[in-house]
């Protein structure tokens, strides 16, 4: 089989490359090679490659900046998704697209099922929801949350840097979700695509945490791994003490029951995968 990965240089794109099934022929393109907002370029690339699978790991992810750049975010997260889906359909390829927990408003007290009503609070959430709708019913659409990896810009790497630099860090404690290790998400996408799944599904690691909980765990595990030499004071704060341009859901845990059925069991707990990520940083020197 042949797969075309778009957005191949990001956290998820790199994870997809690293976890591709044996025998899968890959064509990997980043934004410097393919601007997915250029419809003619997208159609030409897909027609040239004629993949069996087209995996979209590209996204506009600057959540706060999207409040001022919603048109640009929509071009990438919405309109371009429809272009990719149409191009995949034209060559008989299966289309795999990744969305976000930000399509929900966070008012639920229980994990969101794939068919739960959507009500995004931010421009980012609105543009990602537009992308889901433009992907079409024959696409595999997987919502995820709080993605991180050993490389790239993410919460774990930011916390490690701040913990090494500052005696005290203030972290929001009233937003609840689930961290997701990018290579684990990538493996799941390959598995779900291989099982010919379509429609909306959810994938994160197991468990739930606040950003404060996550930060505390990062420090504890990093100290144990030798990545930090001293302990910083981590102070829990409410969202109101850390205002941002974009509103974020207070609760965005995703129900993954249908995904567990497809994967043959539950996903690893987020703290176990945090250890895996930190071990990868240690191994890389």
GISUL-V59173 format. One record per residue. PSI is psi in radians with two decimals (NA if undefined). NEAR is the number of other C-alpha atoms within 10 Angstrom. Layout:
psi: [PSI:PSI]
near: [NEAR:NEAR]
This chain:
psi: [2.77:2.34:2.45:2.09:2.09:2.40:0.66:-0.23:-0.03:-3.11:-0.87:-0.71:-0.76:-0.66:-0.69:-0.69:-0.72:-0.41:0.21:2.46:2.64:2.37:-0.05:2.10:2.18:2.40:2.11:2.16:2.38:-3.10:-0.40:-0.31:-0.49:2.02:1.88:-0.13:-0.11:1.72:-0.74:-0.68:-0.68:-0.85:-0.69:-0.73:-0.81:-0.68:-0.66:-0.76:-0.57:1.07:2.80:-0.55:2.37:1.98:2.14:1.81:0.18:2.52:2.70:1.96:0.12:1.50:-0.82:-0.71:-0.48:-0.38:-0.53:-0.27:0.75:-0.61:-0.75:-0.73:-0.69:-0.63:-0.67:-0.84:-0.32:-1.34:-0.78:-0.52:-0.73:-0.69:-0.80:-0.76:-0.77:-0.70:-0.70:-0.77:-0.63:-0.47:0.14:0.37:2.63:2.41:2.25:2.18:2.53:2.27:-2.77:2.75:-0.26:-0.01:-0.15:2.76:-0.10:0.21:-0.10:2.66:0.00:2.76:2.48:2.22:2.80:-0.48:0.17:2.58:2.43:2.61:1.30:2.54:-0.24:2.88:-0.73:-0.86:-0.70:-0.72:-0.60:-0.64:-0.68:-0.72:-0.71:-0.79:-0.61:-0.32:-0.53:2.77:-0.30:-0.08:2.72:2.01:2.12:2.03:2.44:-3.02:2.63:0.88:2.42:2.85:2.96:-0.36:2.91:3.09:2.05:2.98:-0.73:-0.85:-0.64:-0.78:-0.74:-0.72:-0.81:-0.66:-0.52:-0.36:-0.49:2.59:-0.36:2.45:2.35:2.22:2.37:2.31:-0.03:0.40:2.13:2.26:-2.65:2.14:2.65:2.14:2.12:-0.79:-0.59:-0.73:-0.74:-0.80:-0.73:-0.69:-0.75:-0.76:-0.79:-0.67:-0.69:-0.43:0.11:0.61:2.62:2.96:-2.93:2.30:2.81:2.47:2.14:3.08:3.00:2.82:-3.06:2.73:2.73:2.93:-0.61:-0.83:-0.77:-0.77:-0.74:-0.77:-0.69:-0.80:-0.78:-0.82:-0.61:-0.66:-0.77:-0.56:-0.12:0.24:-0.33:2.52:-0.24:2.79:2.29:2.70:2.19:2.08:2.13:2.35:2.73:2.78:-0.61:-0.38:-0.10:1.19:2.45:2.73:-0.65:2.36:2.46:2.56:2.41:-0.47:2.06:0.65:2.36:2.34:2.19:0.35:-0.78:-0.57:-0.71:-0.70:-0.71:-0.59:-0.17:0.28:3.04:2.80:2.79:2.66:2.56:-0.58:-0.59:-0.73:-0.49:-0.74:-0.70:-0.77:-0.79:-0.64:-0.61:-0.67:-0.76:-0.80:-0.58:-0.16:NA]
near: [11:16:20:24:24:25:24:22:20:20:23:25:23:20:21:27:19:12:16:17:14:7:8:13:14:16:15:18:18:17:15:8:11:14:18:25:20:13:16:12:14:21:18:12:16:19:14:10:14:19:24:18:22:26:29:24:23:26:24:18:14:12:21:16:16:21:16:13:14:19:14:15:25:25:19:23:30:25:20:24:28:21:20:26:24:19:23:26:17:13:16:13:22:21:27:27:23:25:25:22:29:28:25:26:20:24:11:14:10:12:16:20:16:20:8:11:11:17:16:21:17:23:24:29:30:21:26:29:23:19:26:26:14:20:24:18:12:16:25:23:27:25:21:24:22:18:20:21:27:21:14:14:12:14:18:25:18:12:18:16:12:14:23:15:12:11:12:13:16:15:22:19:19:18:17:20:24:27:28:25:28:27:24:20:23:22:19:22:25:18:16:19:18:11:11:12:19:18:15:21:24:24:27:32:26:21:15:21:21:20:22:22:16:24:26:19:17:22:23:13:19:22:14:13:15:12:16:17:12:13:15:17:13:17:14:18:15:14:16:9:10:10:9:12:12:18:19:22:24:19:25:27:28:27:19:22:16:14:22:15:10:16:16:8:10:16:20:15:17:20:22:13:21:23:17:15:20:22:18:14:16:14:8:8:6]
